[in-house]
Amino acid sequence: MPILKIARMGHPILLQRAAEVADVASVQDLIKDMVLTLTDAGGIGLAAPQVHESHRVILISVPPSRGECDEPETPLTALINPVLTPMGQEQVAGWEGCLSIPGLRGAVPRYTAVRFEGLDMCGEPISGEARGMMARVLQHEVDHLDGILYPMRMQDFSQFGFDEEIGRYALNQI
Ligand code: NI
């Protein structure tokens, strides 16, 4: 079970629509490798196209240290063929990074709450409602399945830059 190489922005697989998963068993080994890869990278989300696999599979994991105030922890969860439905029209800008765009961060508008549906890694349906950072990560990861990277969602490029500089100067600006 290897740690997988992460595709970086510029690789064409990141701009493709990923294929629906017809057979959950066919992606179980991939999910195990993605878990190792996400854990190794210290990320809070990963989509299969980021490891050069064009399947509709995402992982999310939002520990208390990475969530918003009072947000419940999201344990490491795999979602196959995820579908999101916004709960209302409200959007909020928040900082995002991406393992495929290392070293950079940008402010991206996202729906504040979404309903999610999909299958777990055993093929059982799972669904729920997400808010806060979990809602943001879900939207970021499902975008990867549709060939969309977060800069393509940005509206204010004054809120785009290197982690180090933003950490130093801009954390409180949105
Ligand atoms: Ni990403």
Backbone and ligand atoms as CSV (ligand in chain L), in Angstrom:
chain,resi,resn,atom,element,x,y,z
A,1,MET,N,N,0.842,-1.193,0.000
A,1,MET,CA,C,0.000,0.000,0.000
A,1,MET,C,C,0.883,1.251,0.000
A,2,PRO,N,N,1.105,1.806,-1.155
A,2,PRO,CA,C,2.026,2.942,-1.242
A,2,PRO,C,C,1.368,4.285,-0.985
A,3,ILE,N,N,2.198,5.253,-0.604
A,3,ILE,CA,C,1.791,6.655,-0.662
A,3,ILE,C,C,1.864,7.062,-2.134
A,4,LEU,N,N,0.799,7.698,-2.622
A,4,LEU,CA,C,0.686,7.969,-4.056
A,4,LEU,C,C,1.259,9.344,-4.388
A,5,LYS,N,N,1.701,9.454,-5.620
A,5,LYS,CA,C,2.230,10.742,-6.106
A,5,LYS,C,C,1.052,11.661,-6.433
A,6,ILE,N,N,1.159,12.894,-5.984
A,6,ILE,CA,C,0.060,13.847,-6.166
A,6,ILE,C,C,0.263,14.655,-7.453
A,7,ALA,N,N,-0.783,14.676,-8.279
A,7,ALA,CA,C,-0.757,15.475,-9.511
A,7,ALA,C,C,-0.863,16.946,-9.146
A,8,ARG,N,N,-0.026,17.768,-9.759
A,8,ARG,CA,C,-0.060,19.202,-9.496
A,8,ARG,C,C,-0.729,19.945,-10.646
A,9,MET,N,N,-1.205,21.147,-10.302
A,9,MET,CA,C,-1.896,21.983,-11.289
A,9,MET,C,C,-1.063,22.070,-12.571
A,10,GLY,N,N,-1.722,21.847,-13.689
A,10,GLY,CA,C,-1.025,21.770,-14.969
A,10,GLY,C,C,-1.163,20.385,-15.565
A,11,HIS,N,N,-1.361,19.372,-14.682
A,11,HIS,CA,C,-1.599,18.016,-15.184
A,11,HIS,C,C,-3.032,17.937,-15.724
A,12,PRO,N,N,-3.196,17.427,-16.947
A,12,PRO,CA,C,-4.540,17.445,-17.555
A,12,PRO,C,C,-5.583,16.644,-16.791
A,13,ILE,N,N,-5.187,15.654,-15.992
A,13,ILE,CA,C,-6.208,14.857,-15.287
A,13,ILE,C,C,-6.993,15.728,-14.307
A,14,LEU,N,N,-6.377,16.826,-13.864
A,14,LEU,CA,C,-7.054,17.708,-12.902
A,14,LEU,C,C,-8.124,18.571,-13.562
A,15,LEU,N,N,-8.176,18.551,-14.883
A,15,LEU,CA,C,-9.157,19.359,-15.611
A,15,LEU,C,C,-10.240,18.495,-16.263
A,16,GLN,N,N,-10.215,17.193,-15.969
A,16,GLN,CA,C,-11.199,16.281,-16.564
A,16,GLN,C,C,-12.318,15.983,-15.585
A,17,ARG,N,N,-13.487,15.636,-16.144
A,17,ARG,CA,C,-14.555,15.100,-15.307
A,17,ARG,C,C,-14.221,13.642,-15.007
A,18,ALA,N,N,-14.209,13.270,-13.738
A,18,ALA,CA,C,-13.883,11.898,-13.338
A,18,ALA,C,C,-15.093,10.986,-13.544
A,19,ALA,N,N,-14.822,9.713,-13.753
A,19,ALA,CA,C,-15.865,8.738,-14.075
A,19,ALA,C,C,-16.611,8.270,-12.832
A,20,GLU,N,N,-17.924,8.075,-12.978
A,20,GLU,CA,C,-18.723,7.463,-11.915
A,20,GLU,C,C,-18.133,6.088,-11.584
A,21,VAL,N,N,-18.219,5.710,-10.319
A,21,VAL,CA,C,-17.763,4.385,-9.895
A,21,VAL,C,C,-18.944,3.420,-10.009
A,22,ALA,N,N,-18.789,2.398,-10.854
A,22,ALA,CA,C,-19.865,1.416,-11.046
A,22,ALA,C,C,-19.734,0.265,-10.047
A,23,ASP,N,N,-18.503,-0.029,-9.638
A,23,ASP,CA,C,-18.239,-1.185,-8.784
A,23,ASP,C,C,-17.351,-0.723,-7.621
A,24,VAL,N,N,-17.968,-0.625,-6.453
A,24,VAL,CA,C,-17.241,-0.096,-5.289
A,24,VAL,C,C,-15.981,-0.915,-4.990
A,25,ALA,N,N,-16.053,-2.211,-5.189
A,25,ALA,CA,C,-14.897,-3.063,-4.888
A,25,ALA,C,C,-13.676,-2.652,-5.711
A,26,SER,N,N,-13.923,-2.073,-6.880
A,26,SER,CA,C,-12.810,-1.718,-7.772
A,26,SER,C,C,-12.016,-0.518,-7.261
A,27,VAL,N,N,-12.566,0.230,-6.291
A,27,VAL,CA,C,-11.830,1.406,-5.792
A,27,VAL,C,C,-11.408,1.263,-4.324
A,28,GLN,N,N,-11.652,0.101,-3.725
A,28,GLN,CA,C,-11.324,-0.042,-2.299
A,28,GLN,C,C,-9.826,0.039,-2.037
A,29,ASP,N,N,-9.024,-0.575,-2.899
A,29,ASP,CA,C,-7.568,-0.479,-2.702
A,29,ASP,C,C,-7.090,0.952,-2.934
A,30,LEU,N,N,-7.685,1.596,-3.935
A,30,LEU,CA,C,-7.347,3.001,-4.190
A,30,LEU,C,C,-7.637,3.851,-2.955
A,31,ILE,N,N,-8.798,3.627,-2.333
A,31,ILE,CA,C,-9.163,4.424,-1.149
A,31,ILE,C,C,-8.146,4.210,-0.029
A,32,LYS,N,N,-7.716,2.981,0.168
A,32,LYS,CA,C,-6.725,2.720,1.221
A,32,LYS,C,C,-5.429,3.487,0.942
A,33,ASP,N,N,-5.016,3.509,-0.309
A,33,ASP,CA,C,-3.798,4.246,-0.657
A,33,ASP,C,C,-4.018,5.753,-0.520
A,34,MET,N,N,-5.232,6.201,-0.853
A,34,MET,CA,C,-5.528,7.635,-0.699
A,34,MET,C,C,-5.505,8.042,0.773
A,35,VAL,N,N,-5.977,7.166,1.654
A,35,VAL,CA,C,-5.946,7.468,3.090
A,35,VAL,C,C,-4.504,7.660,3.547
A,36,LEU,N,N,-3.623,6.757,3.133
A,36,LEU,CA,C,-2.209,6.890,3.490
A,36,LEU,C,C,-1.627,8.183,2.942
A,37,THR,N,N,-2.004,8.498,1.720
A,37,THR,CA,C,-1.453,9.669,1.038
A,37,THR,C,C,-1.921,10.952,1.711
A,38,LEU,N,N,-3.220,10.995,2.047
A,38,LEU,CA,C,-3.775,12.189,2.708
A,38,LEU,C,C,-3.148,12.370,4.091
A,39,THR,N,N,-3.024,11.284,4.817
A,39,THR,CA,C,-2.447,11.350,6.163
A,39,THR,C,C,-0.995,11.812,6.089
A,40,ASP,N,N,-0.267,11.256,5.135
A,40,ASP,CA,C,1.140,11.618,4.972
A,40,ASP,C,C,1.293,13.101,4.647
A,41,ALA,N,N,0.365,13.608,3.828
A,41,ALA,CA,C,0.460,15.007,3.391
A,41,ALA,C,C,-0.085,15.982,4.436
A,42,GLY,N,N,-0.823,15.448,5.421
A,42,GLY,CA,C,-1.403,16.329,6.428
A,42,GLY,C,C,-2.545,17.173,5.894
A,43,GLY,N,N,-3.244,16.654,4.884
A,43,GLY,CA,C,-4.344,17.411,4.284
A,43,GLY,C,C,-5.668,17.132,4.968
A,44,ILE,N,N,-6.701,17.880,4.556
A,44,ILE,CA,C,-8.048,17.668,5.102
A,44,ILE,C,C,-9.013,17.173,4.029
A,45,GLY,N,N,-8.506,16.979,2.816
A,45,GLY,CA,C,-9.332,16.421,1.752
A,45,GLY,C,C,-8.456,15.967,0.605
A,46,LEU,N,N,-8.957,14.992,-0.141
A,46,LEU,CA,C,-8.217,14.474,-1.300
A,46,LEU,C,C,-9.229,13.859,-2.260
A,47,ALA,N,N,-9.039,14.128,-3.538
A,47,ALA,CA,C,-9.899,13.551,-4.567
A,47,ALA,C,C,-9.064,12.651,-5.460
A,48,ALA,N,N,-9.678,11.570,-5.963
A,48,ALA,CA,C,-8.920,10.574,-6.717
A,48,ALA,C,C,-8.145,11.159,-7.911
A,49,PRO,N,N,-8.702,12.133,-8.638
A,49,PRO,CA,C,-7.896,12.672,-9.748
A,49,PRO,C,C,-6.566,13.271,-9.296
A,50,GLN,N,N,-6.491,13.691,-8.040
A,50,GLN,CA,C,-5.232,14.244,-7.526
A,50,GLN,C,C,-4.146,13.188,-7.382
A,51,VAL,N,N,-4.542,11.910,-7.399
A,51,VAL,CA,C,-3.539,10.841,-7.379
A,51,VAL,C,C,-3.597,10.077,-8.708
A,52,HIS,N,N,-3.953,10.818,-9.763
A,52,HIS,CA,C,-3.915,10.303,-11.143
A,52,HIS,C,C,-4.919,9.196,-11.397
A,53,GLU,N,N,-6.034,9.196,-10.647
A,53,GLU,CA,C,-7.073,8.176,-10.852
A,53,GLU,C,C,-8.387,8.898,-11.107
A,54,SER,N,N,-8.910,8.761,-12.324
A,54,SER,CA,C,-10.074,9.553,-12.714
A,54,SER,C,C,-11.373,8.839,-12.327
A,55,HIS,N,N,-11.586,8.711,-11.020
A,55,HIS,CA,C,-12.807,8.100,-10.475
A,55,HIS,C,C,-13.448,9.076,-9.499
A,56,ARG,N,N,-14.764,8.948,-9.326
A,56,ARG,CA,C,-15.475,9.878,-8.435
A,56,ARG,C,C,-15.390,9.366,-6.990
A,57,VAL,N,N,-14.243,9.618,-6.405
A,57,VAL,CA,C,-13.942,9.205,-5.030
A,57,VAL,C,C,-13.262,10.378,-4.329
A,58,ILE,N,N,-13.742,10.727,-3.124
A,58,ILE,CA,C,-13.079,11.765,-2.325
A,58,ILE,C,C,-12.902,11.287,-0.894
A,59,LEU,N,N,-11.950,11.889,-0.225
A,59,LEU,CA,C,-11.773,11.727,1.224
A,59,LEU,C,C,-11.895,13.102,1.860
A,60,ILE,N,N,-12.505,13.141,3.034
A,60,ILE,CA,C,-12.448,14.363,3.838
A,60,ILE,C,C,-12.101,13.985,5.272
A,61,SER,N,N,-11.457,14.913,5.960
A,61,SER,CA,C,-11.029,14.687,7.343
A,61,SER,C,C,-10.771,16.052,7.965
A,62,VAL,N,N,-11.671,16.476,8.843
A,62,VAL,CA,C,-11.522,17.814,9.436
A,62,VAL,C,C,-11.386,17.675,10.956
A,63,PRO,N,N,-10.153,17.669,11.463
A,63,PRO,CA,C,-9.957,17.596,12.914
A,63,PRO,C,C,-10.346,18.917,13.570
A,64,PRO,N,N,-10.541,18.923,14.877
A,64,PRO,CA,C,-10.947,20.160,15.557
A,64,PRO,C,C,-10.006,21.327,15.268
A,65,SER,N,N,-8.736,21.047,15.108
A,65,SER,CA,C,-7.760,22.132,14.896
A,65,SER,C,C,-7.929,22.808,13.543
A,66,ARG,N,N,-8.607,22.159,12.602
A,66,ARG,CA,C,-8.757,22.722,11.260
A,66,ARG,C,C,-10.179,23.193,10.980
A,67,GLY,N,N,-11.105,22.893,11.879
A,67,GLY,CA,C,-12.486,23.302,11.660
A,67,GLY,C,C,-12.735,24.712,12.152
A,68,GLU,N,N,-13.943,25.193,11.925
A,68,GLU,CA,C,-14.325,26.498,12.452
A,68,GLU,C,C,-14.713,26.348,13.914
A,69,CYS,N,N,-14.882,27.477,14.588
A,69,CYS,CA,C,-15.240,27.436,16.008
A,69,CYS,C,C,-16.503,26.607,16.200
A,70,ASP,N,N,-16.493,25.747,17.175
A,70,ASP,CA,C,-17.658,24.931,17.539
A,70,ASP,C,C,-18.064,23.918,16.469
A,71,GLU,N,N,-17.242,23.763,15.451
A,71,GLU,CA,C,-17.588,22.771,14.416
A,71,GLU,C,C,-17.252,21.367,14.914
A,72,PRO,N,N,-18.188,20.417,14.783
A,72,PRO,CA,C,-17.849,19.070,15.214
A,72,PRO,C,C,-16.758,18.473,14.319
A,73,GLU,N,N,-15.978,17.573,14.863
A,73,GLU,CA,C,-14.927,16.914,14.091
A,73,GLU,C,C,-15.543,16.063,12.983
A,74,THR,N,N,-14.932,16.101,11.804
A,74,THR,CA,C,-15.302,15.149,10.755
A,74,THR,C,C,-14.201,14.104,10.679
A,75,PRO,N,N,-14.468,12.881,11.132
A,75,PRO,CA,C,-13.436,11.849,11.042
A,75,PRO,C,C,-13.148,11.518,9.584
A,76,LEU,N,N,-12.043,10.864,9.338
A,76,LEU,CA,C,-11.669,10.547,7.968
A,76,LEU,C,C,-12.764,9.701,7.312
A,77,THR,N,N,-13.322,10.234,6.236
A,77,THR,CA,C,-14.481,9.632,5.588
A,77,THR,C,C,-14.236,9.553,4.093
A,78,ALA,N,N,-14.543,8.399,3.504
A,78,ALA,CA,C,-14.505,8.256,2.047
A,78,ALA,C,C,-15.921,8.385,1.511
A,79,LEU,N,N,-16.054,9.087,0.411
A,79,LEU,CA,C,-17.346,9.225,-0.268
A,79,LEU,C,C,-17.139,8.858,-1.739
A,80,ILE,N,N,-17.971,7.929,-2.195
A,80,ILE,CA,C,-17.925,7.480,-3.590
A,80,ILE,C,C,-19.145,8.053,-4.301
A,81,ASN,N,N,-18.939,8.532,-5.527
A,81,ASN,CA,C,-20.004,9.168,-6.320
A,81,ASN,C,C,-20.751,10.236,-5.507
A,82,PRO,N,N,-20.032,11.155,-4.884
A,82,PRO,CA,C,-20.703,12.148,-4.042
A,82,PRO,C,C,-21.537,13.124,-4.869
A,83,VAL,N,N,-22.667,13.515,-4.300
A,83,VAL,CA,C,-23.531,14.544,-4.897
A,83,VAL,C,C,-23.826,15.563,-3.809
A,84,LEU,N,N,-23.638,16.842,-4.132
A,84,LEU,CA,C,-23.884,17.920,-3.178
A,84,LEU,C,C,-25.079,18.750,-3.628
A,85,THR,N,N,-25.864,19.183,-2.662
A,85,THR,CA,C,-26.981,20.092,-2.921
A,85,THR,C,C,-26.850,21.258,-1.946
A,86,PRO,N,N,-26.711,22.496,-2.461
A,86,PRO,CA,C,-26.605,23.635,-1.541
A,86,PRO,C,C,-27.876,23.770,-0.703
A,87,MET,N,N,-27.695,24.139,0.577
A,87,MET,CA,C,-28.828,24.417,1.464
A,87,MET,C,C,-28.938,25.934,1.553
A,88,GLY,N,N,-29.740,26.510,0.668
A,88,GLY,CA,C,-29.837,27.962,0.603
A,88,GLY,C,C,-28.804,28.522,-0.352
A,89,GLN,N,N,-28.869,29.836,-0.529
A,89,GLN,CA,C,-28.005,30.516,-1.505
A,89,GLN,C,C,-26.812,31.203,-0.856
A,90,GLU,N,N,-26.756,31.197,0.487
A,90,GLU,CA,C,-25.709,31.954,1.167
A,90,GLU,C,C,-24.325,31.377,0.872
A,91,GLN,N,N,-23.406,32.275,0.509
A,91,GLN,CA,C,-22.018,31.875,0.299
A,91,GLN,C,C,-21.125,32.742,1.172
A,92,VAL,N,N,-19.952,32.205,1.476
A,92,VAL,CA,C,-18.981,32.966,2.248
A,92,VAL,C,C,-17.597,32.664,1.682
A,93,ALA,N,N,-16.743,33.696,1.640
A,93,ALA,CA,C,-15.366,33.494,1.181
A,93,ALA,C,C,-14.519,32.981,2.330
A,94,GLY,N,N,-13.657,32.039,2.039
A,94,GLY,CA,C,-12.739,31.527,3.049
A,94,GLY,C,C,-11.469,31.027,2.382
A,95,TRP,N,N,-10.408,30.995,3.152
A,95,TRP,CA,C,-9.109,30.582,2.604
A,95,TRP,C,C,-9.088,29.095,2.299
A,96,GLU,N,N,-8.540,28.757,1.137
A,96,GLU,CA,C,-8.341,27.360,0.766
A,96,GLU,C,C,-6.933,27.175,0.221
A,97,GLY,N,N,-6.426,25.996,0.454
A,97,GLY,CA,C,-5.217,25.548,-0.209
A,97,GLY,C,C,-5.542,24.244,-0.909
A,98,CYS,N,N,-4.567,23.671,-1.585
A,98,CYS,CA,C,-4.801,22.429,-2.320
A,98,CYS,C,C,-3.480,21.688,-2.444
A,99,LEU,N,N,-3.508,20.387,-2.189
A,99,LEU,CA,C,-2.275,19.606,-2.294
A,99,LEU,C,C,-1.732,19.619,-3.722
A,100,SER,N,N,-2.590,19.926,-4.694
A,100,SER,CA,C,-2.151,19.994,-6.096
A,100,SER,C,C,-1.607,21.373,-6.474
A,101,ILE,N,N,-1.719,22.333,-5.542
A,101,ILE,CA,C,-1.226,23.696,-5.784
A,101,ILE,C,C,-0.409,24.091,-4.560
A,102,PRO,N,N,0.709,23.398,-4.334
A,102,PRO,CA,C,1.422,23.557,-3.057
A,102,PRO,C,C,1.969,24.963,-2.865
A,103,GLY,N,N,1.877,25.410,-1.621
A,103,GLY,CA,C,2.496,26.675,-1.249
A,103,GLY,C,C,1.611,27.888,-1.431
A,104,LEU,N,N,0.458,27.718,-2.052
A,104,LEU,CA,C,-0.414,28.851,-2.328
A,104,LEU,C,C,-1.732,28.708,-1.579
A,105,ARG,N,N,-2.416,29.823,-1.465
A,105,ARG,CA,C,-3.689,29.853,-0.770
A,105,ARG,C,C,-4.525,30.979,-1.375
A,106,GLY,N,N,-5.839,30.768,-1.422
A,106,GLY,CA,C,-6.693,31.811,-1.968
A,106,GLY,C,C,-8.040,31.816,-1.281
A,107,ALA,N,N,-8.724,32.962,-1.328
A,107,ALA,CA,C,-10.058,33.089,-0.747
A,107,ALA,C,C,-11.091,32.724,-1.810
A,108,VAL,N,N,-11.937,31.746,-1.454
A,108,VAL,CA,C,-12.873,31.164,-2.413
A,108,VAL,C,C,-14.286,31.261,-1.839
A,109,PRO,N,N,-15.244,31.777,-2.615
A,109,PRO,CA,C,-16.629,31.757,-2.142
A,109,PRO,C,C,-17.215,30.351,-2.264
A,110,ARG,N,N,-17.873,29.921,-1.188
A,110,ARG,CA,C,-18.523,28.594,-1.173
A,110,ARG,C,C,-19.852,28.711,-0.454
A,111,TYR,N,N,-20.771,27.800,-0.762
A,111,TYR,CA,C,-22.011,27.721,0.011
A,111,TYR,C,C,-21.677,27.409,1.468
A,112,THR,N,N,-22.411,28.050,2.365
A,112,THR,CA,C,-22.121,27.853,3.782
A,112,THR,C,C,-22.618,26.501,4.299
A,113,ALA,N,N,-23.618,25.937,3.617
A,113,ALA,CA,C,-24.148,24.638,4.055
A,113,ALA,C,C,-24.567,23.843,2.824
A,114,VAL,N,N,-24.238,22.570,2.847
A,114,VAL,CA,C,-24.617,21.670,1.741
A,114,VAL,C,C,-25.130,20.346,2.299
A,115,ARG,N,N,-26.007,19.733,1.534
A,115,ARG,CA,C,-26.406,18.358,1.819
A,115,ARG,C,C,-25.556,17.447,0.935
A,116,PHE,N,N,-25.069,16.356,1.494
A,116,PHE,CA,C,-24.250,15.434,0.691
A,116,PHE,C,C,-24.872,14.043,0.682
A,117,GLU,N,N,-24.669,13.362,-0.428
A,117,GLU,CA,C,-25.081,11.970,-0.565
A,117,GLU,C,C,-23.972,11.223,-1.297
A,118,GLY,N,N,-23.879,9.943,-1.058
A,118,GLY,CA,C,-22.887,9.128,-1.754
A,118,GLY,C,C,-22.880,7.744,-1.164
A,119,LEU,N,N,-21.834,7.005,-1.497
A,119,LEU,CA,C,-21.655,5.660,-0.956
A,119,LEU,C,C,-20.400,5.640,-0.109
A,120,ASP,N,N,-20.422,4.822,0.947
A,120,ASP,CA,C,-19.188,4.637,1.712
A,120,ASP,C,C,-18.344,3.557,1.036
A,121,MET,N,N,-17.190,3.245,1.614
A,121,MET,CA,C,-16.293,2.333,0.895
A,121,MET,C,C,-16.790,0.889,0.897
A,122,CYS,N,N,-17.860,0.614,1.629
A,122,CYS,CA,C,-18.495,-0.711,1.556
A,122,CYS,C,C,-19.700,-0.698,0.618
A,123,GLY,N,N,-19.975,0.442,0.012
A,123,GLY,CA,C,-21.086,0.524,-0.932
A,123,GLY,C,C,-22.406,0.901,-0.301
A,124,GLU,N,N,-22.392,1.229,1.005
A,124,GLU,CA,C,-23.623,1.620,1.695
A,124,GLU,C,C,-23.888,3.103,1.459
A,125,PRO,N,N,-25.157,3.464,1.233
A,125,PRO,CA,C,-25.471,4.883,1.064
A,125,PRO,C,C,-25.209,5.664,2.347
A,126,ILE,N,N,-24.606,6.839,2.202
A,126,ILE,CA,C,-24.470,7.745,3.339
A,126,ILE,C,C,-24.889,9.141,2.885
A,127,SER,N,N,-25.441,9.885,3.823
A,127,SER,CA,C,-25.877,11.242,3.491
A,127,SER,C,C,-25.881,12.059,4.764
A,128,GLY,N,N,-25.949,13.360,4.599
A,128,GLY,CA,C,-25.974,14.231,5.768
A,128,GLY,C,C,-25.902,15.676,5.346
A,129,GLU,N,N,-25.780,16.534,6.348
A,129,GLU,CA,C,-25.678,17.963,6.116
A,129,GLU,C,C,-24.328,18.434,6.649
A,130,ALA,N,N,-23.721,19.338,5.925
A,130,ALA,CA,C,-22.399,19.827,6.318
A,130,ALA,C,C,-22.399,21.348,6.354
A,131,ARG,N,N,-21.704,21.868,7.330
A,131,ARG,CA,C,-21.517,23.317,7.469
A,131,ARG,C,C,-20.047,23.582,7.739
A,132,GLY,N,N,-19.707,24.862,7.796
A,132,GLY,CA,C,-18.348,25.231,8.191
A,132,GLY,C,C,-17.305,24.663,7.241
A,133,MET,N,N,-16.176,24.280,7.828
A,133,MET,CA,C,-15.064,23.797,7.001
A,133,MET,C,C,-15.428,22.505,6.288
A,134,MET,N,N,-16.259,21.655,6.911
A,134,MET,CA,C,-16.650,20.417,6.231
A,134,MET,C,C,-17.383,20.729,4.923
A,135,ALA,N,N,-18.281,21.706,4.953
A,135,ALA,CA,C,-19.008,22.086,3.734
A,135,ALA,C,C,-18.036,22.607,2.681
A,136,ARG,N,N,-17.059,23.404,3.125
A,136,ARG,CA,C,-16.056,23.962,2.202
A,136,ARG,C,C,-15.219,22.857,1.568
A,137,VAL,N,N,-14.762,21.926,2.394
A,137,VAL,CA,C,-13.904,20.857,1.865
A,137,VAL,C,C,-14.699,19.971,0.896
A,138,LEU,N,N,-15.932,19.667,1.240
A,138,LEU,CA,C,-16.753,18.861,0.322
A,138,LEU,C,C,-16.870,19.539,-1.039
A,139,GLN,N,N,-17.132,20.844,-1.045
A,139,GLN,CA,C,-17.282,21.548,-2.321
A,139,GLN,C,C,-15.958,21.584,-3.083
A,140,HIS,N,N,-14.865,21.772,-2.361
A,140,HIS,CA,C,-13.538,21.790,-3.000
A,140,HIS,C,C,-13.239,20.425,-3.635
A,141,GLU,N,N,-13.532,19.345,-2.899
A,141,GLU,CA,C,-13.189,18.009,-3.401
A,141,GLU,C,C,-14.107,17.573,-4.539
A,142,VAL,N,N,-15.394,17.860,-4.436
A,142,VAL,CA,C,-16.297,17.487,-5.533
A,142,VAL,C,C,-15.949,18.296,-6.781
A,143,ASP,N,N,-15.509,19.535,-6.609
A,143,ASP,CA,C,-15.014,20.302,-7.754
A,143,ASP,C,C,-13.880,19.555,-8.460
A,144,HIS,N,N,-12.975,18.942,-7.694
A,144,HIS,CA,C,-11.885,18.179,-8.327
A,144,HIS,C,C,-12.456,17.097,-9.248
A,145,LEU,N,N,-13.581,16.503,-8.874
A,145,LEU,CA,C,-14.172,15.436,-9.697
A,145,LEU,C,C,-14.755,15.998,-10.992
A,146,ASP,N,N,-14.994,17.302,-10.997
A,146,ASP,CA,C,-15.545,17.949,-12.192
A,146,ASP,C,C,-14.481,18.763,-12.936
A,147,GLY,N,N,-13.223,18.564,-12.584
A,147,GLY,CA,C,-12.144,19.246,-13.291
A,147,GLY,C,C,-11.991,20.708,-12.938
A,148,ILE,N,N,-12.451,21.076,-11.731
A,148,ILE,CA,C,-12.399,22.484,-11.315
A,148,ILE,C,C,-11.419,22.632,-10.156
A,149,LEU,N,N,-10.453,23.541,-10.308
A,149,LEU,CA,C,-9.493,23.843,-9.247
A,149,LEU,C,C,-9.894,25.163,-8.583
A,150,TYR,N,N,-9.540,25.318,-7.296
A,150,TYR,CA,C,-10.103,26.459,-6.552
A,150,TYR,C,C,-9.820,27.830,-7.169
A,151,PRO,N,N,-8.657,28.041,-7.832
A,151,PRO,CA,C,-8.489,29.387,-8.422
A,151,PRO,C,C,-9.549,29.699,-9.474
A,152,MET,N,N,-10.140,28.650,-10.080
A,152,MET,CA,C,-11.178,28.866,-11.092
A,152,MET,C,C,-12.480,29.359,-10.455
A,153,ARG,N,N,-12.585,29.263,-9.139
A,153,ARG,CA,C,-13.757,29.759,-8.394
A,153,ARG,C,C,-13.521,31.124,-7.757
A,154,MET,N,N,-12.291,31.596,-7.806
A,154,MET,CA,C,-11.969,32.834,-7.084
A,154,MET,C,C,-12.541,34.053,-7.797
A,155,GLN,N,N,-12.915,35.046,-6.994
A,155,GLN,CA,C,-13.434,36.293,-7.547
A,155,GLN,C,C,-12.529,37.476,-7.232
A,156,ASP,N,N,-11.688,37.342,-6.209
A,156,ASP,CA,C,-10.845,38.454,-5.775
A,156,ASP,C,C,-9.393,37.980,-5.704
A,157,PHE,N,N,-8.634,38.304,-6.750
A,157,PHE,CA,C,-7.259,37.807,-6.806
A,157,PHE,C,C,-6.297,38.610,-5.933
A,158,SER,N,N,-6.829,39.629,-5.240
A,158,SER,CA,C,-5.987,40.253,-4.219
A,158,SER,C,C,-5.885,39.344,-2.999
A,159,GLN,N,N,-6.777,38.340,-2.944
A,159,GLN,CA,C,-6.780,37.391,-1.829
A,159,GLN,C,C,-6.207,36.056,-2.310
A,160,PHE,N,N,-5.036,36.105,-2.931
A,160,PHE,CA,C,-4.387,34.910,-3.481
A,160,PHE,C,C,-2.902,35.085,-3.272
A,161,GLY,N,N,-2.243,34.103,-2.691
A,161,GLY,CA,C,-0.822,34.283,-2.482
A,161,GLY,C,C,-0.179,33.087,-1.823
A,162,PHE,N,N,1.060,33.288,-1.428
A,162,PHE,CA,C,1.821,32.212,-0.819
A,162,PHE,C,C,1.454,32.064,0.659
A,163,ASP,N,N,1.349,30.798,1.075
A,163,ASP,CA,C,1.011,30.469,2.463
A,163,ASP,C,C,1.760,31.330,3.465
A,164,GLU,N,N,3.058,31.381,3.276
A,164,GLU,CA,C,3.918,32.062,4.256
A,164,GLU,C,C,3.532,33.526,4.406
A,165,GLU,N,N,3.311,34.175,3.268
A,165,GLU,CA,C,3.000,35.604,3.311
A,165,GLU,C,C,1.608,35.836,3.886
A,166,ILE,N,N,0.655,34.982,3.462
A,166,ILE,CA,C,-0.715,35.148,3.949
A,166,ILE,C,C,-0.767,34.881,5.440
A,167,GLY,N,N,-0.042,33.854,5.877
A,167,GLY,CA,C,0.002,33.559,7.304
A,167,GLY,C,C,0.537,34.731,8.091
A,168,ARG,N,N,1.421,35.471,7.475
A,168,ARG,CA,C,2.077,36.581,8.155
A,168,ARG,C,C,1.196,37.833,8.156
A,169,TYR,N,N,0.474,38.056,7.042
A,169,TYR,CA,C,-0.157,39.362,6.858
A,169,TYR,C,C,-1.667,39.349,6.742
A,170,ALA,N,N,-2.261,38.273,6.277
A,170,ALA,CA,C,-3.630,38.411,5.763
A,170,ALA,C,C,-4.644,37.494,6.415
A,171,LEU,N,N,-4.278,36.767,7.456
A,171,LEU,CA,C,-5.209,35.759,7.979
A,171,LEU,C,C,-6.536,36.329,8.407
A,172,ASN,N,N,-6.542,37.575,8.850
A,172,ASN,CA,C,-7.768,38.130,9.392
A,172,ASN,C,C,-8.511,39.038,8.414
A,173,GLN,N,N,-8.147,38.977,7.157
A,173,GLN,CA,C,-8.716,39.938,6.217
A,173,GLN,C,C,-10.050,39.527,5.613
A,174,ILE,N,N,-10.492,38.302,5.808
A,174,ILE,CA,C,-11.823,37.963,5.300
A,174,ILE,C,C,-12.644,37.361,6.420
L,1,NI,NI,NI,-7.546,20.355,-3.807
